[in-house]
Amino acid sequence: MLRLALLSTAQINDAIINGAAESELVSIVGAASRDPARAEAYASEHGFERWWGSYEVLLADPEVDAVYVALPNALHVEWSIGALEAGKHVLCEKPMGREPDAVARAFDVAERAGLVLMEAFMYRHHPQIKRARELLDEGAVGELRLVRAAFCSTLGRPDDVRWVPELGGGALLDVGCYCVSGLRLVAGEPQTVFGEQALTPSGVDVRFAGTLRFPGGVLGHFSCGMDTAPSQGLEAVGSEGSLLVSHPFTADVEGVEVRRGTTFEETEVERIDVEHANRYRLQLENFARAVAGEEPPLLGRGDAVAQARVLDALLRSAETGAPVSLQ
């Protein structure tokens, strides 16, 4: 089994721990914190035999094969590179970063060391997303015209790091990155982006909306927020129909809905069920197989760098009030 350690005691670890518990390929061997007492208490709470009182001590442990980096967004690239330089494979929580050059640099380190680095967009591993992509490839909606995505919720904890701009907080990097990833999965790489944001007094984008132009005249739109009622979805609209994944990112409801027809009166609705799956388990198992050389990581260098490129362009657009070209 791949011996995976948690580089932090962040809340998102719970989903990774639960996913690993269902897998025969990955074992969570312990967690590290900058506070030794916190690391020991966390290990006791989760039944881990090992804990490390600093990230550096964890990375020096030869009994660890890989680490999961779930630190604040602004620290993802720095500690991913540190782990790779220490000889560990890395599963890095999304977003890996907003600076494409920095993300590319992390993959340079991974490639030189012969190690696996993967960005943790767990939703991409779920069968409903794979089935949606297959249906689009089969022409389920005809020629693609529009793509839409949303991911909104309320972040009620005032001391959460996602409210801190210096740590890479904000709605776009927290939840909007899922929307950007989903639009790119459906429509490819955008040519131009335009972003609008609503800021808190501290400078964090609490709400963000973006418009993207893709090749072939395909237009995309997304919205995200950290102070709204829950809302999510990923939709592709074509010349002959539309496809909707109603809960693409949380998978609380699993399945794909396809509507076919060119008038409201004649539209036929088909509900396509998919097998229930723990997307975190699937993500971990793809990572473990990639480490073993049995299959490529679903999300590699090309996707991660392109994702950072779009996020950076959207933030620059929102800051300047002008569209940003990616061509």
N, C-alpha and C positions, 0 to 999 in steps of 0.2 A: 504494500500500500504506500501511496505517496504520503510522506510525513510533512504535513502542512502546519505552520505556526501562524498565529494571528499577531500582526504587528500593530497593536493598539487594542483597546478594550471598548471600541465603539459599539453602539447599539446594533448597527448593521451586522455585526458578527453573529448575532442570533440566527439570522437566516442562513448564513454559511454553515454554522454548527449543525443546524437542523438538516441541511442538505447533505452534509457529510455523514450524518447518522444513518441516512438511507443508502449510502454507497458502500460498496466493497472495494473501491479503488482509492479512497482518500481517508486519511485519519487525521483529525485535529489533535496535535500533540501538546499544545499549550498556547499561552498568550504572553505578550510583553507589554509593560507599561513603564513610563518614566518614573512612576511612583511604585517602589517595590511592594509596599503594603497593599496597594491597589491590585498589582499583578497577582500577589499571593491570594488575596480575597477572591479575585475573579476566577483563578484556577480552582479554588475550593468550591466556589458556587457552581461551576460547570463540570466538576469531576475530572479536571486535567491533572496529570501527574507532574507536569512541568510548568514552570513559570520563570520569567526573566524580568529583573528589575530595571532593565534599560533595553532600548532597541539594539544598541551596539552589542550587548552580551548575547542577545538572541541571534544576531547575524553571525556571531563567532561560533555558534554551537554546531558541531559537525553532525549531530543527530537530527538535524532539520534539513529537509530537501528543498522546501519552498515556503514562501511567505505570502500571506494575503495582506495587502496594504490598504487599510481603511482609515487613514489619517485624514485631517481636513484637506480639501482639494488643493490648496496651495503647496502642500507638502508631498503630493503624490509622486511627482517626477523625482524629486530629491531622494526620497527614501526608496523608490524603485531602483534607482541607479545604485544607491548604497547596498541594497540587497543583492543586486546582480554582481556588483564588484566583490561581494563576499561569497559568491558562488551559489546563490540561491535562485531558483526559478521564482517568478513573480506573477501573481494574480493581483492586478491593481484595480481598486474600486474606481468606478466612473465618477467624473470624467478624469482621464489620466492627466489632462492639462488643457489650458486654453492657448498655449503657445506651441505651434506646430514644430518649430525648430527644437524646442526642449523635448517634446515627445519623440521626435526623430532621434535625438541624441540618446535617449534611453534605449531605443531599439538598436542603435549602433553598439551600445555596451552589451546588450543581450546577444547580438549576433557575433560579436568578437569572442564572447565567452561560451558560445554554443548553448545558451540557456533560453528558456521559453519566457516571454513576457506577453501577457494578455490583458486587455482591458475588460473589466467585469460588467458588461451589459448583459445581465442574466436573462432579460426578456427575449433576446435573440435566440436563445437555445430552446425556447418553448415550442412544442409541436404546432400550436396555432399560428405562430409567426412563420414557420417554415411552410405550412400549408397555404397561408395567404400568399407568400412569394411564389409558390408553385402555381396557384390559380391565376395570378397575374401573368406569369410566363405562358400559361396555356391560353391566354386571351379572354379571361372571364369577363372583363369589363370593356373589351375592345381596345381602341387606342387611348392611352392614358392622357387625361386632360388636366386634372386637378388632384392635389394631395393635401390632406388636412390632418392635424394632430393636436392633441391637448393633453395636459397633465397638470392638474391643479389640486391643491389641498390646503389645509390650515396647519401651519407650524406654530404650535402654541407655546413652546418652551422659549422664554425670552433669553436664556443663557446659552442657547444652542449655537455652535460654531457657524452655522449657516447664516447667522445674522451679522457675521463679522467680515467686512470686505477684505481685510488684509489676509484672511485665511481662505479666500476663494469662495465666500458665501454668495448667496443670491439665488433667485428662482431659476435663471437660465442654466447655471452650472449644476444646480441640484436636481431639478425635474425637467427643465426645458431641454437638457442634453438628450433625454430620451426621445423627445419629439423630433429633434434634429436627426438623431440616429434613425428613427422610423421613416422620416421623409426621405432621407438618403437611401435607405434600403429599398424604398418603393420607386423613387424617381432618379436615382443616381446622384452625381455631384452637381451642386448648384453653380450657376454662372454669376449670379448677382444676388445679394441679400440686403434686406433693409430691416432694421430692428427698432422697436420702441420699448421704453421701459418706464416703470413708475418706481421711484427711489424712496427709501426710508431716510430719515434725517442723518443716519450714519453713512449713507451712500450705497446701501445694498439694494439691488433690484428686487423688489418684492413681487412685482408682476412684469412679465416680458411677453411681447408678441413679435412675431417675425413673418416677413413675406420673402419668399425665395423664388427665383426664376431658374428653371432647369432646362436642359437641352430639349429641343422640339417644341418650345412654347409651353411646356408644362409649368403651371404655377402652383406654388405651395404656400400654406399658411399654418402657423402654430401659435398656441397661447399656453402660458404656464403661470403659476402663481403660488405663493406661500401664505396667502391670507384670504383664500376663497373657499367656497364649498367644494367638495371633491368633484372632479370632472376629469375624464380621460377618454381617449379614443384614437384610432388610426384609421383613416378612410382614404381610399383611392377611387376617383371618379373618372370614368372613361366615356367613350363615344357610344357604348352600348349597354352600360350598366355601372354599378358601383360595388365596392367591396368594403366591408366594415369589420374591424376587430374592436369590439366595444370596450374590452379591458386588456389592452395589449401589454401594459407594463406591470400591473399587479396580478393579472390572471385570476382575479376573483371569479369571473365568469369566463369560461373557456369555449372557444369556437369562433367560426367565421360566418358572417352573413353576406350573401351575394344577392344583389338586386339586379335583374335584367329587364331591359325594356327602354324605349325612348319616349314614353309618355307616362304620366302618373297613373292613368287608368289601366294601362296594360302591363304595369310592372309586376314581375313575378319575384317572390322572395324565397331564397333557398338557405336553410340553416345547415351548416356543415359542422358536425361535431368532431372533436379531436380527443385523443386519449388524455386523461388527467396526468399531469406530470409536475414534479417539483423542479422548477427551472433552475434553482440553485444547485440541485444535485446534478442536473445535466451539464451545467456550466463547469462544475468541479470535475466531472468525469471527462469532459472534453479536454480540460486543462491537464488532467492526469495522463490521458492517452497521448497528448501532445508531448509531455515530458518524456514519456516512454518511447516516443518516436513512432507511435502506432497510427496517428492521424494528425493533420495540421490543426492548429488552433482556429476556431471559427472566426475569431477577430484578431487579426495580426497587424503588422506595421502599417500597411496601406490604409486600413480602415481607421486606425487610431489617429494617424497623422491627418487624414482628411477630416475627421471629426473635429479635431482641435482647430484646424484651419477655418472651418465654418463657424465654430463658436467664437473664435477671435474676431472674425469679420462681423458677426452680429453685434458683439459688444462694441466694436469700434464704430459701427453704424449708429447704434443707440447713443453713443457718447457725442458723435459729431452731427447727428441729424441728417446724414446723407447716405445714400446707398453705397455699398462696397462691392466692387467687382472682384471675382475670384478667377478670372480668366488670365 
